[in-house]
C-alpha cells in the first residue's frame, strides 16, 4: 500500500484546493445532520486494498472539491468517544434544556437537541438525498426511529418514541438557506466531517495520500491529514474518498494519545441511484403532537429553551483571543467572574462533584481546573479566565502562564 506525499512546492495550490473542498458539502449534509462528527464498528468492507492509479494529495483534494453527488442512499455508522465522564443522566437534562425537551418549553423532536445524541456513543443512520431540495436522515434505535425530512421548503422531524413531530416551513427558499432549526454544530456524514477537517488544513498541516482501501464495497483513496507540530491532541485524520465520485466515504480522527478513534464515521452501504420519491414524503401519524417551529419562537418558547446566541455570549465574555495558530491554537477569554465552584471554595456537594471531573493545576497564572476529553481540553482559572483548544493540558498551562 503506497503512500504518496504532497510536494512542498505546491502549498499554494493545496491551499486553493482546500478552500474549494471546504465549500463542498454532500447534499445530505444540507440537513446539517448525518452523524457528530467526530474505534468502533468498522465501516471497511471487503478484503485487500484495491489497486488504483497513483494520485497526489493536491489531485485528491481537487477530486473532493469537484464532486457533485446529488443522489444517494445508504447507511452510516458513527462512533464518538471523547472520553467524557459518566454524568448519570445529567447530560440528558442539560441537552433537553438547550434544545427543548419533552416539556412545555419545546419538542423532543426538535433537531437542535435530538441530534446532540450523536456527540457520544455508537449510532446507525440511514440517509437519502435527491438534489438540494430533498434529503432524509433517520437515526435508528432498537425500538424507535428519529427522522429529519427536508422536502422543498418544508422540514419535518419525527420522534417515534414520543410520537412528537417538529415542523418548519420556509417560503423564502429552504434549499438556499438550509432548513431552519437544523443542528449546524453537529457534523455527521463523512462529507461534513471531511469539510471541517479541510478547513483546518493550513501551513501547519501535513496532507498526504496514504494508500487505498475499500469502504462499503467501493474502491477509495485515503487522504491523511496530520498536524506538523506537537502539542495538539489530534493525532491524525484519515478520509476515505470514493475513487470514482470523489465523495468522502469514511472519516476517522485518532488522538495523539493513541487508542481508539475519537470519531469514526463511515458508510457501510451506499447506492448512488435516485431514491424513490416517496422516501421524502411525510405526514404526521394520527395522534402525533406537532410543534410548529416558527410558532414556538413567536411564543418565546425557543428563547427559554435555548442558550444565548453567539453574539450575546460574546458580549458577556471579555476579549476573546486566539493564541497560536493551526492545530495548536487556543481560545482565551475572560468570563468576567470567578472560576469554577469547588469544595475548597465552600460550594459543598456541587463543588465536590466538579472537582471530581477536573484536575487542579497551578502555575505563574495562579491556580485553576483543567477539564479534559480525549480531544478538547479547557483550563478555567480561579479568577475566571478560560483557555480551551484541541491541545494538551501542559499547553494550556503554558499559555496561561505566558498571558500573565
C-alpha positions, 0 to 999 in steps of 0.5 A, spaced: 500 500 500 503 506 497 503 512 500 504 518 496 506 525 499 504 532 497 510 536 494 512 542 498 512 546 492 505 546 491 502 549 498 499 554 494 495 550 490 493 545 496 491 551 499 486 553 493 484 546 493 482 546 500 478 552 500 474 549 494 473 542 498 471 546 504 465 549 500 463 542 498 458 539 502 454 532 500 447 534 499 445 530 505 449 534 509 444 540 507 440 537 513 446 539 517 445 532 520 448 525 518 452 523 524 457 528 530 462 528 527 467 526 530 474 505 534 468 502 533 464 498 528 468 498 522 465 501 516 471 497 511 468 492 507 471 487 503 478 484 503 485 487 500 486 494 498 484 495 491 489 497 486 488 504 483 492 509 479 497 513 483 494 520 485 497 526 489 494 529 495 493 536 491 489 531 485 485 528 491 483 534 494 481 537 487 477 530 486 473 532 493 472 539 491 469 537 484 464 532 486 457 533 485 453 527 488 446 529 488 443 522 489 444 517 494 442 512 499 445 508 504 447 507 511 452 510 516 455 508 522 458 513 527 462 512 533 464 518 538 468 517 544 471 523 547 472 520 553 467 524 557 465 522 564 459 518 566 454 524 568 448 519 570 443 522 566 445 529 567 447 530 560 440 528 558 437 534 562 442 539 560 441 537 552 433 537 553 434 544 556 438 547 550 434 544 545 427 543 548 425 537 551 419 533 552 416 539 556 412 545 555 418 549 553 419 545 546 419 538 542 423 532 543 423 532 536 426 538 535 433 537 531 437 542 535 437 537 541 435 530 538 441 530 534 446 532 540 445 524 541 450 523 536 456 527 540 457 520 544 456 513 543 455 508 537 449 510 532 446 507 525 443 512 520 440 511 514 440 517 509 437 519 502 438 525 498 435 527 491 438 534 489 438 540 494 431 540 495 430 533 498 434 529 503 432 524 509 436 522 515 433 517 520 437 515 526 435 508 528 434 505 535 432 498 537 425 500 538 424 507 535 426 511 529 428 519 529 427 522 522 429 529 519 425 530 512 427 536 508 422 536 502 422 543 498 421 548 503 418 544 508 422 540 514 419 535 518 422 531 524 419 525 527 420 522 534 417 515 534 418 514 541 414 520 543 410 520 537 412 528 537 413 531 530 417 538 529 415 542 523 418 548 519 416 551 513 420 556 509 417 560 503 423 564 502 427 558 499 429 552 504 434 549 499 438 556 499 438 557 506 438 550 509 432 548 513 431 552 519 432 549 526 437 544 523 443 542 528 449 546 524 454 544 530 453 537 529 457 534 523 455 527 521 456 524 514 463 523 512 462 529 507 461 534 513 466 531 517 471 531 511 469 539 510 471 541 517 477 537 517 479 541 510 478 547 513 483 546 518 488 544 513 493 550 513 501 551 513 501 547 519 498 541 516 501 535 513 496 532 507 498 526 504 495 520 500 496 514 504 494 508 500 487 505 498 482 501 501 475 499 500 469 502 504 462 499 503 464 495 497 467 501 493 474 502 491 477 509 495 483 513 496 485 515 503 487 522 504 491 523 511 491 529 514 496 530 520 498 536 524 506 538 523 507 540 530 506 537 537 502 539 542 495 538 539 491 532 541 489 530 534 493 525 532 491 524 525 485 524 520 484 519 515 478 520 509 476 515 505 474 518 498 470 514 493 475 513 487 470 514 482 465 520 485 470 523 489 465 523 495 468 522 502 466 515 504 469 514 511 472 519 516 476 517 522 480 522 527 485 518 532 488 522 538 495 523 539 494 519 545 493 513 541 487 508 542 481 508 539 478 513 534 475 519 537 470 519 531 469 514 526 464 515 521 463 511 515 458 508 510 457 501 510 452 501 504 451 506 499 447 506 492 448 512 488 441 511 484 435 516 485 431 514 491 424 513 490 420 519 491 416 517 496 422 516 501 421 524 502 414 524 503 411 525 510 405 526 514 404 526 521 401 519 524 394 520 527 395 522 534 402 525 533 403 532 537 406 537 532 410 543 534 410 548 529 417 551 529 416 558 527 410 558 532 414 556 538 419 562 537 413 567 536 411 564 543 418 565 546 418 558 547 425 557 543 428 563 547 427 559 554 429 553 551 435 555 548 442 558 550 444 565 548 446 566 541 453 567 539 453 574 539 450 575 546 455 570 549 460 574 546 458 580 549 458 577 556 465 574 555 471 579 555 476 579 549 476 573 546 483 571 543 486 566 539 493 564 541 497 560 536 495 558 530 493 551 526 492 545 530 495 548 536 491 554 537 487 556 543 481 560 545 482 565 551 477 569 554 475 572 560 468 570 563 468 576 567 467 572 574 470 567 578 472 560 576 469 554 577 465 552 584 469 547 588 469 544 595 475 548 597 471 554 595 465 552 600 460 550 594 459 543 598 456 537 594 456 541 587 463 543 588 465 536 590 462 533 584 466 538 579 472 537 582 471 530 581 471 531 573 477 536 573 484 536 575 487 542 579 493 545 576 497 551 578 502 555 575 505 563 574 497 564 572 495 562 579 491 556 580 485 553 576 481 546 573 483 543 567 477 539 564 479 534 559 476 529 553 480 525 549 480 531 544 478 538 547 481 540 553 479 547 557 483 550 563 478 555 567 482 559 572 480 561 579 479 568 577 475 566 571 479 566 565 478 560 560 483 557 555 480 551 551 483 548 544 484 541 541 491 541 545 494 538 551 493 540 558 501 542 559 499 547 553 494 550 556 498 551 562 503 554 558 499 559 555 496 561 561 502 562 564 505 566 558 498 571 558 500 573 565 
